[in-house]
Amino acid sequence: MPSETAIVHVIDDDEALRDSLAFLLRTADLEVMSHASAAAFLDALPLTGLTCIITDVRMPGLSGIDLLRRVRELGIEVPVIVITGHGDVPLAVEAMRFGAIDFLEKPFDDEILLQSVRAALRQQAGAARRQSERAEIENRLAALSPRERDVLGGLVAGRANKQIAFELGISPRTVEIYRANLMDKMQAGSLSDLVRMALIVGLLGRE
């Protein structure tokens, strides 16, 4: 479980269920914000910090599926756990197609719910770390000169200094100087560090 205090947003039109879930989550040292409808939750945006959503799939007005669509349209990166009633598995599957990470059928075991919430928060914490790391690498890339970027491209493509020098029309010694400079600016301790960073920001064609 992440050490940062997390907020779980509980969305359900059933007040008794909201209160029950809030009590359970607070006993697990989680902060809770309860919302009587999807519209009430959307009115409370934006979200901050480490958070996840628990929502019923069937609600008056905006349903859980409608909420997932809206969250996706707004570009909000937050894990959503859907609660379903008996016979709502097709709806739950649809919810997962729209980005829900888990669904729980009523009645569900308290510990199963807590495990799902903890997994969701770990996932979001990991995503936040990756986003922060990517932003930092992109800042370092922005500090490179055009020629250093050229040398970087050759290095992460697996080319030797001499080959890079030939392709750029400069001497191998000059390539070594550019290489040392860009390694320093990128804060890379090794060529493998450099390749890993290139992968993270998509320089090698995949995330």
Backbone torsions as a table, in degrees:
resi	resn	phi	psi	omega
1	MET	NA	131.3	179.3
2	PRO	-60.3	146.2	-177.4
3	SER	-74.6	-27.3	178.9
4	GLU	-63.8	138.9	177.6
5	THR	-62.5	129.0	-176.6
6	ALA	-107.9	151.1	176.6
7	ILE	-114.4	128.1	176.5
8	VAL	-107.4	124.4	178.2
9	HIS	-94.6	118.0	179.9
10	VAL	-102.7	121.4	-177.0
11	ILE	-120.6	113.3	-179.8
12	ASP	-162.3	141.4	179.1
13	ASP	-81.0	-8.1	178.7
14	ASP	-90.6	106.0	-175.5
15	GLU	-60.6	-40.3	-179.2
16	ALA	-62.0	-41.5	179.3
17	LEU	-67.9	-40.9	177.2
18	ARG	-57.8	-46.7	-178.7
19	ASP	-64.5	-40.4	-179.8
20	SER	-64.1	-45.6	179.4
21	LEU	-65.5	-40.0	179.7
22	ALA	-62.3	-43.0	178.8
23	PHE	-61.5	-46.5	-179.3
24	LEU	-60.2	-46.3	-177.2
25	LEU	-67.3	-36.9	179.5
26	ARG	-69.0	-30.7	175.9
27	THR	-67.2	-19.6	177.9
28	ALA	-96.8	18.4	176.7
29	ASP	63.8	35.7	176.5
30	LEU	-112.4	140.5	174.3
31	GLU	-79.3	145.8	-175.7
32	VAL	-130.2	138.0	168.5
33	MET	-122.4	124.7	-177.1
34	SER	-101.8	142.8	-179.6
35	HIS	-135.2	132.0	-176.3
36	ALA	-78.4	-10.6	-179.7
37	SER	-157.9	162.7	176.4
38	ALA	-63.6	-37.4	179.8
39	ALA	-62.6	-40.5	178.7
40	ALA	-63.5	-38.4	177.4
41	PHE	-64.4	-46.9	-178.6
42	LEU	-62.0	-32.2	177.3
43	ASP	-66.8	-23.5	-176.5
44	ALA	-88.6	-2.8	179.9
45	LEU	-64.4	158.2	7.9
46	PRO	-86.6	163.0	175.1
47	LEU	-85.6	149.2	176.5
48	THR	-133.3	151.1	175.4
49	GLY	69.9	-162.0	-177.7
50	LEU	-80.2	121.8	-173.8
51	THR	-153.5	160.4	169.6
52	CYS	-147.5	168.6	-176.7
53	ILE	-120.6	136.0	168.2
54	ILE	-116.3	121.9	-178.1
55	THR	-136.0	143.2	171.7
56	ASP	-72.1	147.2	-179.2
57	VAL	-81.1	-29.9	179.8
58	ARG	-107.8	112.5	177.4
59	MET	-144.2	150.7	174.7
60	PRO	-63.4	153.4	-178.3
61	GLY	74.0	-123.7	178.2
62	LEU	-76.6	124.7	178.0
63	SER	-82.3	176.1	175.9
64	GLY	-61.2	-36.5	177.5
65	ILE	-65.7	-44.2	177.2
66	ASP	-58.1	-41.1	-179.5
67	LEU	-63.0	-45.6	178.6
68	LEU	-59.2	-42.2	177.8
69	ARG	-60.1	-44.3	-177.5
70	ARG	-66.4	-41.9	178.9
71	VAL	-61.1	-41.5	178.7
72	ARG	-65.2	-43.8	-180.0
73	GLU	-60.3	-35.9	-178.8
74	LEU	-80.0	-6.8	179.7
75	GLY	70.9	27.2	-179.0
76	ILE	-84.2	120.7	-180.0
77	GLU	-93.1	92.1	-179.9
78	VAL	-145.6	135.2	179.2
79	PRO	-70.6	138.6	-178.8
80	VAL	-122.7	128.6	175.2
81	ILE	-108.6	128.8	-176.4
82	VAL	-105.3	135.5	175.5
83	ILE	-102.1	130.6	-178.4
84	THR	-124.6	152.0	173.3
85	GLY	-86.4	175.9	179.2
86	HIS	-59.4	131.1	178.3
87	GLY	85.7	4.9	-178.2
88	ASP	-98.5	16.8	-177.5
89	VAL	-58.0	-42.4	177.1
90	PRO	-56.8	-39.1	176.9
91	LEU	-64.8	-39.2	-179.8
92	ALA	-64.1	-40.4	178.1
93	VAL	-63.8	-41.8	176.9
94	GLU	-61.6	-40.7	179.2
95	ALA	-59.6	-40.2	-179.5
96	MET	-69.3	-30.4	175.2
97	ARG	-65.8	-28.5	178.6
98	PHE	-91.7	9.0	171.9
99	GLY	113.5	-4.0	175.4
100	ALA	-61.7	142.9	-177.8
101	ILE	-95.7	-14.4	-178.8
102	ASP	-161.8	156.9	170.0
103	PHE	-137.6	145.9	-178.4
104	LEU	-124.1	130.4	178.6
105	GLU	-89.4	134.6	174.7
106	LYS	-73.9	143.6	-10.3
107	PRO	-79.0	142.4	-178.7
108	PHE	-116.1	156.3	179.4
109	ASP	-75.7	137.7	-178.5
110	ASP	-55.8	-43.2	-176.2
111	GLU	-67.4	-33.7	177.1
112	ILE	-63.1	-42.3	178.1
113	LEU	-62.4	-46.4	-179.0
114	LEU	-62.7	-39.4	177.6
115	GLN	-61.7	-41.6	179.7
116	SER	-64.4	-42.5	179.2
117	VAL	-64.3	-44.5	179.8
118	ARG	-62.4	-40.7	178.5
119	ALA	-63.8	-40.6	179.6
120	ALA	-63.1	-42.5	-179.0
121	LEU	-69.9	-36.6	175.6
122	ARG	-62.9	-41.2	179.8
123	GLN	-62.0	-43.7	-178.1
124	GLN	-69.2	-37.6	178.1
125	ALA	-61.9	-41.1	178.3
126	GLY	-64.7	-41.5	179.0
127	ALA	-64.0	-39.3	179.4
128	ALA	-65.3	-40.1	177.8
129	ARG	-63.6	-43.5	-179.6
130	ARG	-64.0	-39.9	178.9
131	GLN	-64.0	-41.7	179.3
132	SER	-64.9	-42.2	179.7
133	GLU	-64.0	-43.3	179.6
134	ARG	-61.3	-43.4	-179.9
135	ALA	-61.9	-39.8	179.6
136	GLU	-65.8	-42.7	178.9
137	ILE	-64.2	-41.0	179.2
138	GLU	-64.1	-34.6	175.8
139	ASN	-64.7	-40.6	178.4
140	ARG	-65.9	-41.7	178.0
141	LEU	-59.1	-39.6	-177.7
142	ALA	-63.9	-22.7	-178.9
143	ALA	-83.9	-8.4	-179.7
144	LEU	-77.6	146.4	173.6
145	SER	-75.6	162.2	178.3
146	PRO	-54.6	-40.9	-179.9
147	ARG	-68.8	-37.2	176.4
148	GLU	-64.4	-35.6	176.1
149	ARG	-64.5	-38.6	178.3
150	ASP	-61.9	-44.9	-179.7
151	VAL	-66.5	-40.1	176.7
152	LEU	-57.6	-45.7	179.4
153	GLY	-58.0	-41.2	178.3
154	GLY	-66.8	-42.2	-178.3
155	LEU	-63.2	-47.6	-176.6
156	VAL	-73.2	-15.9	174.3
157	ALA	-84.2	-3.7	175.7
158	GLY	90.3	14.3	-178.6
159	ARG	-84.4	147.4	176.5
160	ALA	-76.9	160.4	-179.4
161	ASN	-53.9	-42.9	-177.6
162	LYS	-63.7	-39.3	179.9
163	GLN	-67.5	-42.4	177.9
164	ILE	-61.6	-42.3	179.8
165	ALA	-60.8	-43.9	179.6
166	PHE	-62.4	-45.5	-177.1
167	GLU	-66.5	-32.2	-177.5
168	LEU	-94.1	-7.8	179.2
169	GLY	71.6	33.5	177.8
170	ILE	-129.2	172.9	-176.9
171	SER	-82.2	153.9	176.0
172	PRO	-57.1	-35.0	178.8
173	ARG	-62.9	-40.5	178.6
174	THR	-65.6	-38.9	176.5
175	VAL	-60.2	-41.5	179.6
176	GLU	-60.6	-38.8	179.2
177	ILE	-66.5	-46.6	177.7
178	TYR	-60.7	-40.8	-179.0
179	ARG	-62.0	-45.5	179.4
180	ALA	-62.0	-41.5	-179.2
181	ASN	-64.8	-45.0	-176.5
182	LEU	-72.0	-32.9	176.1
183	MET	-61.7	-39.7	179.2
184	ASP	-66.9	-47.0	-178.8
185	LYS	-65.4	-35.7	179.9
186	MET	-81.5	-7.5	-178.2
187	GLN	57.4	42.5	-179.7
188	ALA	-99.8	126.8	179.9
189	GLY	-84.5	-14.6	-177.5
190	SER	-158.2	169.0	177.0
191	LEU	-63.4	-34.6	178.8
192	SER	-64.5	-35.6	174.5
193	ASP	-59.7	-43.2	-178.0
194	LEU	-64.0	-42.9	179.4
195	VAL	-65.0	-41.7	179.0
196	ARG	-60.0	-43.3	178.4
197	MET	-63.5	-41.2	179.2
198	ALA	-61.3	-38.3	177.4
199	LEU	-64.8	-42.3	-176.2
200	ILE	-62.1	-39.6	-177.5
201	VAL	-95.1	5.6	173.3
202	GLY	84.1	16.4	-180.0
203	LEU	-70.4	-19.6	179.5
204	LEU	-104.3	17.6	171.6
205	GLY	88.5	1.6	174.4
206	ARG	-150.3	159.2	-178.3
207	GLU	-79.0	NA	NA
